[in-house]
Amino acid sequence: MARGKGRQRNRKGETPLPDEKETIICIAHKILGGSFIEVLCANGKTFKARIPGKMRRRVWIREGDVLLVAPWSEESDKADIVYKYWRDEIKKLINNGYISEEFLEEVGF
């Protein structure tokens, strides 16, 4: 019997970190359907994020998940989901100062 690969990780074993203005750490706020999710960012912005095809059936995203998101442009309210962080990676992000525990508690993480 064939088994799934289980939890997929980044192949290099490194946690991707946010860049300046290119990617932002957000939290999945509401599932909209049609491979779109409303995400809430730490800076207060809300994006309508799209799950790309390479992640669509491999990574399941639920409300409350911490995501790395790449906005389409400055004026647009749309973005692409780049990566889903796992629990141990979220702890590393908190320890390194990329995300605050207060923000996670505000959104009910």
C-alpha positions, 0 to 999 in steps of 0.5 A, spaced: 500 500 500 502 506 497 503 511 503 503 519 502 510 523 504 507 526 510 509 533 512 512 536 506 518 541 508 523 546 505 528 541 501 534 545 504 531 545 511 531 552 512 525 556 514 524 562 509 524 569 512 520 575 510 524 580 505 523 587 505 517 589 502 517 583 497 514 578 502 510 579 509 508 574 515 500 574 515 495 569 518 490 566 515 483 569 517 478 567 513 477 561 507 474 564 501 474 558 497 476 557 490 483 557 492 483 564 495 484 566 503 483 572 506 489 574 510 491 579 516 498 582 516 501 584 522 501 591 519 494 591 519 493 590 512 488 585 509 490 581 503 486 576 498 491 571 498 491 566 492 494 558 493 498 557 487 498 551 484 504 547 486 501 548 493 494 547 492 493 539 494 500 538 497 499 543 503 492 544 507 491 551 509 486 552 515 484 559 519 489 561 524 495 558 520 501 563 519 503 564 512 509 567 508 505 572 503 508 576 497 503 582 495 502 583 487 503 590 488 503 596 492 496 598 490 493 591 490 489 588 495 491 581 492 497 576 494 500 569 493 502 565 498 509 563 498 510 558 504 506 555 510 510 555 517 509 549 522 509 550 529 517 549 531 518 554 525 513 559 528 517 559 535 523 561 531 520 567 528 518 569 535 525 568 538 528 572 532 523 578 532 520 577 526 513 576 529 510 578 536 506 574 541 501 579 542 499 579 534 498 572 535 494 572 541 490 578 538 488 573 532 487 567 536 492 563 534 
